[in-house]
Amino acid sequence: MRIAWLRDHPGHVEALAAAHVEAFGALEPGWTVADAAAGLRTHLRAETAIPCTLLALDAAGEWLGSVSLLDEDHPHIRQHRPWLASLYVRPSARGRGVGGALVARARAEAAALGVSCLYLYCSGTVAHWYRHLGWREHERIALGPLHLQVMAIDCATAAWGRCAGPP
């Protein structure tokens, strides 16, 4: 497995968009594959650091998973930024460390950009997995019918560090 920039593999945009809408569409009713693809295409500009998307690729160049760094992940939670977003691993690639590798690389890229604190939001069962990677709960929020946790990590130390919030 190798991790690469989506901007270097734009042929995967449509498949990623379909997977993202299937996995995350409940968060934004009315969000279409065309909308998701248009959003991902904004990650193809080489001069732009954020937003960006990383891909995990197998030896044949097929995508196994992806993760994005966004300045804003949802219009109702603009008080935190930037975000680790849209972590998705294809079902056939799960349990092989793909998600952890994508999260680690995204955190490292954020740190290289000078980001001190990175945020994400998720639901209960996924939160346990992120805690295992060093993320801490920052706050709980409701987005429509969904009750989610905002989590944070210090990019420089992979610990709570400078991220404001509960100890």
ZASE-897598 format. One record per atom (N, C-alpha, C): residue in three letters; x, y, z. Coordinates in steps of 0.001 Angstrom, whole numbers, padded with zeros to 6 digits, always signed. Layout:
<sites>
ALAXYZ...
</sites>
This chain:
<sites>
MET+000845-001185+000000MET+000000+000000+000000MET+000884+001239+000000ARG+000458+002236-000741ARG+001124+003535-000699ARG+000057+004610-000586ILE+000459+005742-000034ILE-000470+006860+000108ILE-000038+007959-000838ALA-001002+008466-001605ALA-000726+009472-002636ALA-001808+010549-002582TRP-001549+011637-003278TRP-002510+012737-003367TRP-003554+012420-004437LEU-004796+012744-004156LEU-005846+012615-005162LEU-005504+013447-006389ARG-004859+014605-006185ARG-004524+015467-007326ARG-003621+014756-008335ASP-002900+013731-007892ASP-002045+012964-008795ASP-002781+011769-009404HIS-004012+011526-008960HIS-004810+010392-009432HIS-006264+010820-009635PRO-006502+011834-010473PRO-007857+012382-010618PRO-008866+011393-011197GLY-008411+010317-011780GLY-009326+009313-012319GLY-010160+008610-011258HIS-009800+008783-009994HIS-010546+008143-008907HIS-011659+009029-008338VAL-011802+010251-008840VAL-012772+011194-008267VAL-014190+010633-008273GLU-014657+010124-009380GLU-016051+009673-009479GLU-016329+008505-008541ALA-015440+007539-008476ALA-015647+006387-007585ALA-015619+006820-006124LEU-014698+007722-005778LEU-014654+008238-004405LEU-015928+008997-004078ALA-016401+009799-005001ALA-017614+010579-004769ALA-018793+009654-004480ALA-018941+008596-005246ALA-020031+007649-005027ALA-019907+006979-003658ALA-018693+006586-003293ALA-018479+005946-001989ALA-018765+006913-000852HIS-018360+008166-001011HIS-018590+009166+000036HIS-020074+009448+000231VAL-020819+009570-000852VAL-022256+009829-000725VAL-022939+008644-000054GLU-022550+007441-000425GLU-023147+006256+000203GLU-022829+006215+001700ALA-021589+006516+002059ALA-021163+006423+003454ALA-021613+007604+004311PHE-021600+008812+003754PHE-021807+010019+004561PHE-023038+010837+004168GLY-023820+010360+003234GLY-024952+011119+002720GLY-025985+011492+003771ALA-026090+010710+004837ALA-027072+011024+005883ALA-026773+012352+006576LEU-025523+012788+006529LEU-025152+014046+007170LEU-025636+015260+006394GLU-025842+015094+005093GLU-026285+016206+004253GLU-027356+015729+003286PRO-028605+015739+003718PRO-029681+015300+002820PRO-029659+016089+001511GLY-029862+015382+000417GLY-029853+016032-000887GLY-028492+016093-001544TRP-027451+015675-000840TRP-026090+015665-001386TRP-026010+014575-002438THR-025527+014888-003607THR-025479+013933-004720THR-024043+013553-005053VAL-023909+012524-005864VAL-022591+012124-006340VAL-021961+013260-007142ALA-022761+013967-007926ALA-022238+015111-008687ALA-021713+016191-007745ASP-022438+016448-006635ASP-021976+017422-005642ASP-020650+016970-005023ALA-020592+015702-004650ALA-019372+015169-004015ALA-018199+015221-004979ALA-018435+014872-006233ALA-017361+014912-007232ALA-016874+016339-007441ALA-017800+017292-007496ALA-017406+018698-007653ALA-016557+019143-006465GLY-016937+018744-005265GLY-016140+019075-004089GLY-014761+018456-004152LEU-014679+017191-004534LEU-013370+016531-004637LEU-012501+017156-005714ARG-013104+017638-006782ARG-012305+018283-007836ARG-011620+019550-007328THR-012169+020193-006302THR-011486+021362-005730THR-010205+020939-005010HIS-010045+019644-004750HIS-008850+019127-004087HIS-007751+018782-005094LEU-008005+019018-006353LEU-007041+018668-007401LEU-006074+019795-007726ARG-006316+020979-007190ARG-005448+022123-007489ARG-004150+021990-006705ALA-003059+021849-007401ALA-001772+021624-006755ALA-001353+022776-005854GLU-001791+023998-006167GLU-001361+025149-005373GLU-002118+025264-004044THR-003150+024464-003862THR-003971+024546-002660THR-003560+023467-001670ALA-003223+023856-000449ALA-002847+022899+000581ALA-004093+022282+001218ILE-005027+023100+001625ILE-006303+022648+002174ILE-007376+023393+001406PRO-008299+022698+000770PRO-008643+021294+000928PRO-007739+020377+000121CYS-007589+019167+000623CYS-006827+018151-000089CYS-007332+016773+000317THR-007066+015801-000523THR-007465+014424-000250THR-006289+013508-000523LEU-006117+012566+000389LEU-005100+011530+000265LEU-005783+010208-000058LEU-005127+009406-000875LEU-005623+008083-001245LEU-004659+007012-000766ALA-005190+005908-000316ALA-004387+004698-000109ALA-004587+003869-001369LEU-003494+003486-001986LEU-003541+002737-003241LEU-002855+001387-003079ASP-003383+000371-003768ASP-002710-000918-003761ASP-001630-000932-004843ALA-000953-002036-004996ALA+000156-002135-005954ALA-000289-001896-007393ALA-001552-002175-007694ALA-002070-001981-009051ALA-002620-000575-009269GLY-002585+000284-008230GLY-003085+001643-008364GLY-004567+001791-008084GLU-005210+000726-007596GLU-006622+000811-007216GLU-006724+001443-005842TRP-007747+002273-005635TRP-007872+002945-004349TRP-008454+002002-003309LEU-007877+002068-002128LEU-008320+001270-000985LEU-009108+002126+000003GLY-008770+003421+000051GLY-009418+004324+000980GLY-008975+005744+000718SER-009601+006670+001446SER-009246+008079+001288SER-009555+008833+002569VAL-008936+009992+002687VAL-009206+010918+003783VAL-008927+012325+003272SER-009649+013293+003811SER-009475+014675+003369SER-009125+015585+004539LEU-008478+016680+004217LEU-008291+017800+005135LEU-009121+018941+004571LEU-010000+019490+005406LEU-010896+020562+004986LEU-010793+021737+005941ASP-010984+022934+005416ASP-011053+024103+006285ASP-012399+024136+006999GLU-013451+023712+006322GLU-014788+023641+006915GLU-015411+022319+006500ASP-015939+021586+007479ASP-016544+020301+007163ASP-018058+020334+007205HIS-018629+021278+007920HIS-020088+021388+007971HIS-020443+022827+008351PRO-021415+023420+007677PRO-021725+024827+007957PRO-022233+025104+009374HIS-022683+024086+010097HIS-023185+024302+011452HIS-022109+024170+012523ILE-020877+023852+012141ILE-019794+023752+013131ILE-018542+024447+012590ARG-018676+025723+012373ARG-017573+026513+011823ARG-016598+026994+012891GLN-016891+026766+014163GLN-016033+027293+015221GLN-014706+026545+015335HIS-014602+025392+014718HIS-013351+024636+014744HIS-012837+024485+013318ARG-011527+024477+013182ARG-010901+024227+011879ARG-009412+024081+012048PRO-008782+023364+011165PRO-009273+022560+010047PRO-009727+021176+010519TRP-010292+020433+009568TRP-010925+019149+009851TRP-010247+018000+009113LEU-010140+016879+009783LEU-009895+015603+009129LEU-011295+015106+008777ALA-011526+014778+007532ALA-012892+014478+007099ALA-012936+013329+006109SER-014090+012730+006026SER-014416+011744+004994SER-013443+010577+004942LEU-012997+010111+006106LEU-012180+008897+006103LEU-013063+007747+005645TYR-012645+007108+004579TYR-013397+005981+004046TYR-012422+004916+003595VAL-012677+003692+004024VAL-011892+002540+003571VAL-012862+001552+002951ARG-012538+001109+001757ARG-013399+000149+001077ARG-013574-001088+001957PRO-014753-001667+001974PRO-014984-002840+002821PRO-013954-003954+002624SER-013525-004174+001402SER-012553-005254+001139SER-011167-004950+001695ALA-010904-003707+002060ALA-009584-003312+002569ALA-009589-003062+004078ARG-010724-003214+004721ARG-010813-002931+006159ARG-010082-003988+006971GLY-009593-003549+008133GLY-008880-004456+009027GLY-007433-004677+008650ARG-006920-003887+007724ARG-005539-004049+007259ARG-004674-002823+007549GLY-005162-001892+008387GLY-004372-000730+008746GLY-004464+000440+007787VAL-005331+000352+006803VAL-005452+001410+005804VAL-005943+002707+006455GLY-006989+002622+007251GLY-007540+003820+007887GLY-006536+004497+008797GLY-005849+003713+009621GLY-004842+004287+010518GLY-003712+004956+009760ALA-003293+004335+008667ALA-002223+004921+007853ALA-002678+006237+007221LEU-003920+006285+006742LEU-004439+007524+006153LEU-004542+008634+007195VAL-005036+008307+008383VAL-005163+009316+009437VAL-003787+009826+009852ALA-002831+008931+010015ALA-001479+009346+010408ALA-000857+010256+009357ARG-001017+009914+008105ARG-000450+010745+007037ARG-001136+012103+006970ALA-002464+012128+007129ALA-003181+013405+007100ALA-002738+014289+008259ARG-002552+013710+009436ARG-002086+014485+010588ARG-000692+015024+010327ALA+000163+014215+009745ALA+001522+014665+009432ALA+001503+015787+008393GLU+000645+015678+007394GLU+000535+016734+006385GLU+000006+018019+007017ALA-000976+017886+007915ALA-001500+019069+008610ALA-000395+019720+009438ALA+000387+018923+010143ALA+001495+019467+010940ALA+002488+020198+010046ALA+002788+019636+008881ALA+003724+020270+007951ALA+003193+021609+007447LEU+001874+021765+007451LEU+001253+023024+007036LEU+001153+024026+008182GLY+001630+023634+009353GLY+001590+024525+010506GLY+000307+024436+011322VAL-000511+023431+011059VAL-001743+023236+011822VAL-001367+022707+013200SER-001829+023382+014250SER-001516+022912+015597SER-002557+021932+016108CYS-003826+022142+015762CYS-004898+021286+016260CYS-005811+020908+015099LEU-006078+019634+014977LEU-006918+019119+013905LEU-008174+018521+014545TYR-009329+018699+013895TYR-010605+018238+014426TYR-011241+017224+013481LEU-012146+016439+014029LEU-013002+015560+013247LEU-014298+015398+014009TYR-015330+014918+013341TYR-016525+014523+014065TYR-016924+013131+013624CYS-017495+012385+014580CYS-017843+010989+014334CYS-018920+010545+015321SER-019370+009322+015148SER-020351+008754+016075SER-019649+007844+017077GLY-020392+007357+018038GLY-019871+006627+019184GLY-018914+005490+018907THR-019270+004544+018064THR-018410+003384+017879THR-017106+003755+017181VAL-017153+004682+016273VAL-015944+005115+015574VAL-015055+005936+016501ALA-015655+006641+017452ALA-014881+007459+018386ALA-013873+006613+019161HIS-014247+005400+019508HIS-013322+004514+020230HIS-012074+004249+019387TRP-012262+004028+018100TRP-011131+003772+017208TRP-010218+004998+017136TYR-010795+006193+017021TYR-009986+007406+016986TYR-009255+007634+018308ARG-009913+007335+019441ARG-009228+007460+020736ARG-007994+006567+020769HIS-008083+005388+020203HIS-006940+004474+020117HIS-005776+005112+019341LEU-006092+006005+018421LEU-005068+006693+017625LEU-004568+007980+018297GLY-005074+008293+019486GLY-004605+009465+020225GLY-005532+010663+020211TRP-006672+010574+019556TRP-007631+011670+019520TRP-008389+011715+020835ARG-008840+012922+021207ARG-009614+013116+022434ARG-010931+013806+022109GLU-011944+013498+022918GLU-013234+014149+022726GLU-013106+015629+023073HIS-013622+016467+022203HIS-013588+017913+022394HIS-014959+018424+022847GLU-016014+017991+022165GLU-017372+018350+022550GLU-018350+017432+021837ARG-019589+017464+022288ARG-020661+016710+021634ARG-021571+017710+020935ILE-022034+017319+019743ILE-022895+018189+018953ILE-024038+017383+018363ALA-025079+018076+017952ALA-026181+017462+017211ALA-026212+018108+015832LEU-026203+017270+014820LEU-026391+017727+013441LEU-027653+017046+012943GLY-028742+017775+012944GLY-030025+017174+012604GLY-030331+016079+013610PRO-030698+014887+013142PRO-031029+013803+014066PRO-029797+013077+014623LEU-028632+013419+014147LEU-027414+012716+014543LEU-026748+013382+015742HIS-026325+012578+016692HIS-025564+013055+017849HIS-024130+012601+017654LEU-023235+013565+017539LEU-021857+013290+017159LEU-020871+013827+018181GLN-019663+013313+018121GLN-018576+013801+018947GLN-017591+014554+018064VAL-017215+015740+018503VAL-016102+016445+017868VAL-014871+015996+018635MET-013863+015532+017906MET-012623+015079+018515MET-011487+015957+018003ALA-010396+015988+018765ALA-009262+016839+018392ALA-007960+016116+018700ILE-006915+016527+017984ILE-005568+016010+018242ILE-004573+017121+017964ASP-003535+017168+018767ASP-002434+018106+018547ASP-001575+017519+017442CYS-001405+018237+016364CYS-000678+017705+015211CYS+000815+017542+015472ALA+001370+018375+016322ALA+002812+018308+016561ALA+003206+017129+017441THR+002309+016731+018354THR+002679+015684+019302THR+001795+014456+019242ALA+000715+014489+018453ALA-000257+013396+018384ALA-000879+013129+019747ALA-000995+014169+020545ALA-001627+014066+021855ALA-002578+015233+022027TRP-003122+015417+023224TRP-004084+016494+023452TRP-003401+017845+023367GLY-002250+017996+024019GLY-001402+019173+023911GLY-002113+020507+023874ARG-001902+021266+022798ARG-002396+022638+022693ARG-003854+022742+022309CYS-004515+021638+022004CYS-005911+021708+021637CYS-006741+022088+022845ALA-007508+023142+022706ALA-008349+023594+023813ALA-009470+022592+024038GLY-009836+022419+025258GLY-010941+021527+025556GLY-010703+020787+026842PRO-011548+019807+027122PRO-011418+019092+028397PRO-010141+018283+028449PRO-009567+018115+029635PRO-008338+017327+029764PRO-008595+015858+029543
</sites>
